[in-house]
Amino acid sequence: MSGYQAPILIMTGLSFANKWYSDKQIDLKIPVAGGVAYVLAALLSEIPGAEPIVTGIAWVALAAAVVVPMANGGKSILSPLLSLANG
């Protein structure tokens, strides 16, 4: 895998696992949204010269998903890891 594929798949997997861990229930909207993002990135990367831009956007989105608390009551993906580390 190269380019935009890895960060989108990692972001989708981490978000899905975080939601599952936090709420103890499976939310299938996350993999569907990840699939839509993957298809959109694939379409946009076909524009000549756009693949590096799409790749950069995908990596920035992954960094934001890991650090910024968005869902789960204001918890980021790092929150469960930090709570496990702190005991």
N, C-alpha and C positions, 0 to 999 in steps of 0.2 A: 504494500500500500504506500502511496505517496500523495503528496499534495493535500487536498482538502479531506480525503476519505478518513484518515486516521483521527484527526481531531473531532470530526462529527461523530464517528462511531464511539470514541472514548467519552465524549460529552453525553451522548445518549445513554450509554451504559452506566456511567457514574450517576447521572440524574435519576435513572430508573432504580438503581440500587439504593440511592439515598432516600428516595420517596418510599420504597418498599421497607427499608430499615426503619424509617421514622414513623410511618403510619401503619406498618404491619399489614398492608394490603397492596395488591398489585394494581397499578394504574397504567392501563394500556395506551393512554393518550400520549405518554412520553415516547415510546417507540414509534408511534405513528408520526408524531411531530419530528422525530429524528429522521424518519424515512422521507418525509416531505422536504426537510432541510437538505438531505443528501441528494435528492432528485433535483432540487433547485440549484444546488451547487454544481451538480454535474451539467445541467443545462447552461448555467452561466459560464462555466469554465470552457465551454466550446467556443465562446466568442474569442476571436484571435487576440492574444495578449492579456486575457482576463484571468488566466489560471493563477498567476502569482497573487493577484488581488483577492481572488476567492479563497486561496489558501491562507493568506494573511487574516482575512475576516474570520475564517474558521478557527484559527489558532487564538485570536483575540476572544472569540465567543467561548472557547473552551476555558481560557483563563478567567473570564468573567463568571462563567457558570461554577467554577471551582471556588472562587473567592467571595463573590457577592451573594449575600443572602437574598434569595428571591421567593422561594416557596417554603412550605413546611414550617410555618410560623416564624419566618425570619431566620431560618437556619441555612447556612451554606453547606456545601458538600463536605467542607472541612470540619463542620461542627460535630458530627458523630465520631470522627477520628480523634478530634481533640478531647471529647468527653471520654472516649475509651482510654486515651493516653493518660488522662488525669485521674482515672479510676472512678 
